[in-house]
Amino acid sequence: MHSGPLCKESETVVLPTQQDPPRIVQECFNNDNYSCESHTEIESLNIISKSQDQMILLEKNQYFPECSRYNNRSSLTKVYTPNATVYVSSNQEILDDLGPPSPEDPFATDSDPNDREYYPTDQNSSSEIEDEAIQCNKNNENKENEVSKEETNKNKEKSRKRKRDYKNWRRNIIKKSRNSGKSYMNWKGKQQQARELKLPCDCRMKCREKISPDLRQNIFKEYWELADVNRQRDFISKFVDFKKTSRTRRRTHTADNVGENNSNEAECSRRQLTFVYHLNNDSKERIQVCKIFFLNTLCICAQVVKTVLHKKLPSGSVVEDKRGKVLKNSQVDDTFKQHVRDHINSFEPIESHYCRKKSQRLYLPSNLNITKMYGLYQEYCVENKISKLLQIEYDVHLHNKKLAKDVKNSDKEKAAHNNTFCAAVFDLQQILPVPKSEVGLCYYKLKLSTYNFTIYSLGNRDCFCYMWYECIAKRGSSEIGSCLLSFVLDHIHKGVKEFSFYSDNCAGQNRNKFLFSLYNYLSQKYKITIRHSFMERGHTQNEGDSVHSTIENASRHVPIFSPDQWITLVRTVRKNQPYIVKEISQENIFDLKKLQQDTTLNWDKDDENEKVSWLKIKIIESNSSFPNILLFKYEYDNNQLYRKINLLQKGRKKMVANIENINLTLLYSQKIPLTKKKYEHLQFLCNKLVIASQYHEFFERLPYIENNVTDRETDEED
């Protein structure tokens, strides 16, 4: 600090500095050079003392009080600064007023007081205090270097979109709770109980005497604290062995368990292996226990053990669980994607001139556009012979599209001239919301979903619309199959013997074993033939889309406040040949999952013992001439022979299913409740009179549940 005359009350003293314009603060200080009767304003300082007894003066870029926090001295500490010899107080009230340092001036001289490496000599300062000040400055420099590195790393991680937090994803929270044996709420909103230690056994091996209750509790806790299915499988693999069966029993077949071979001949058991279960006792010795004791101690079922030993390799390790780690099938091979990336990088992109520090993005020259890049890429593909492979795949795709269209047009022509043949396309329209209004509040609230499943007859252009709302039924395979059942029965009464359906490739609604089980059931019971063709992906447009488009255009500017209004609109939307609308009730929805379990067994291997690729099937057929057998093809070509899959035989295992004695059961016994959140939103729209008052009673009577599961779960697709 520079020397000067005595400061009087409220006098302003300016300290020399080459930094930013000085800031004026108040400071009480006392030393040999200055004294004051009261507060004196000093520029370029950033400390305000709240004490009249202990005084402090500090140049604003220094961190010396940070040092004084650790010396634990109650008296004032003499500290050397570039501006003055001052006293730093250990009083916490004073230290709390310290502000952050201001940035250094990049244009300051080497003798500038704000330069941290500049230390002017002072005869009144001791070498010990100088060393302390220098060390403190070095520590502060290290801290700033660490902070700058952290900021640099953060800048590299910056992205326009938010980062994904896998741990807080709902499915991962549910997965972790399930693997930890804790109580959790599943995707359907059902509360699952926590795992608990079960009762021990009373077997002749006296397992409960070998393993104490406390040890059982510790084993149970150790197993579920692993919280990882792979480690839990390793745990089971460690304590469960298998050996060849030492003895077998002969069993006598009866009509109930054999099916076609109703004989009383004895047959040896087919079981080849015996499981041997172990646990560690208090002495860490591996002792044998019975199956019930082992399973009850870990609170697991026998299937878990079977799965582990099925995945156990000869080396003793267990195959890693691959669920959730299989990447989706991409339409474009990764190799071709990498070719495109390599070609783009060959243009030598550069960093931004203005925001290099904040962004890692690279930029191409301004005179380069997508059209030019694509033209250059075509030349690149020709030179590297890449386009030939892409062209082959593209040609096959277009060929399949043409074949599918030709097959459909052929059936359409046949249906127009043959009364015993029916060709139809079907699809589920996108959700029809209730209420539908242009009032602003409607855009922010959940709405009641209305569904419209359309079946368009290609021969006579009749369109059947099966409509319901979400409290009646969902929109899964059972609902779609029940609508098809109604359509088929109506046409059987008209003399139709053969059906040919066309649809898109939605697995949850159209391509599944529950719907195919219904085809098998109908073909045998009513002696008909049902063929289902799946359109080529990306080219599933059909005549049924015109129905959906007509409905959407007619409702564009029409306010709708109930599902009945949607039904009325669909009935009147086509004047010449009105759509045939059928309101679906719960008495029309049947449980196709139960039908599949009662009538089929095999869905894995065909008659040549090859695995069936269900997603690649183009045509599937159920014919009364081949009972309990599905015919399918992987191509649209008529010259290709059908493959067969026997639904009642899986390996050596068989089952008997008498279709004539099987009755369909209803899927629902009561209305499906809404989520509480959706119900409250609908009531809010009623209270605000967004929904007309004559419809309020309908919305008030809608059922709902207290548990706020996500709304998308109420629209489950199987």
Secondary structure, DSSP 8 states (H G I E B T S, - for coil): ----S---TT-EEE---SSSS--EEEE----SS---SS-EEEETB------SSS----BTT--HHHHHHHH--SS-EEEE-SS-EEEE---HHHHTT--------TT--TT-TT-TT-----TTS-HHHHHHHHHHHHHHHHHHHHHHHHHHHHHHH--SS----GGGSHHHHHHHHHHTT--EE-TTS-EE-----------TT-HHHHS-HHHHHHHHHHHHHT--HHHHHHHHHHHEEEEE-S---EEE--HHHHSS-----EEE----EEEEEEEE-TTS-EEEE-HHHHHHHHT--HHHHHHHHHSB-TTS-B----TT-S----SS-HHHHHHHHHHHHTT--EE-SS-TTT---EE--TT--HHHHHHHHHHHHHHHT-HHHHHHHHHHHHHHHHHHHHHHHHHHHHHHH-TTEEEEEEEE---EEESB---GGGGGS--EEEEEEEEEETTT--EEEEEEETTT--SSHHHHHHHHHHHHHHHHTTT--EEEEEE---TTTTSSHHHHHHHHHHHHHHT-EEEEEE--TT----THHHHHHHHHHHTTT--B-SHHHHHHHHHHS-SSS--EEEE--GGG-B-HHHHHHHH----SB-TTS-B--GGG--EEEEETTSTTEEEEESS--TTS--EEEETTEETTEE----GGG----BS-SS---EEHHHHHHHHHHHHTTSS-GGGHHHHHT--EESS---GGGGG---
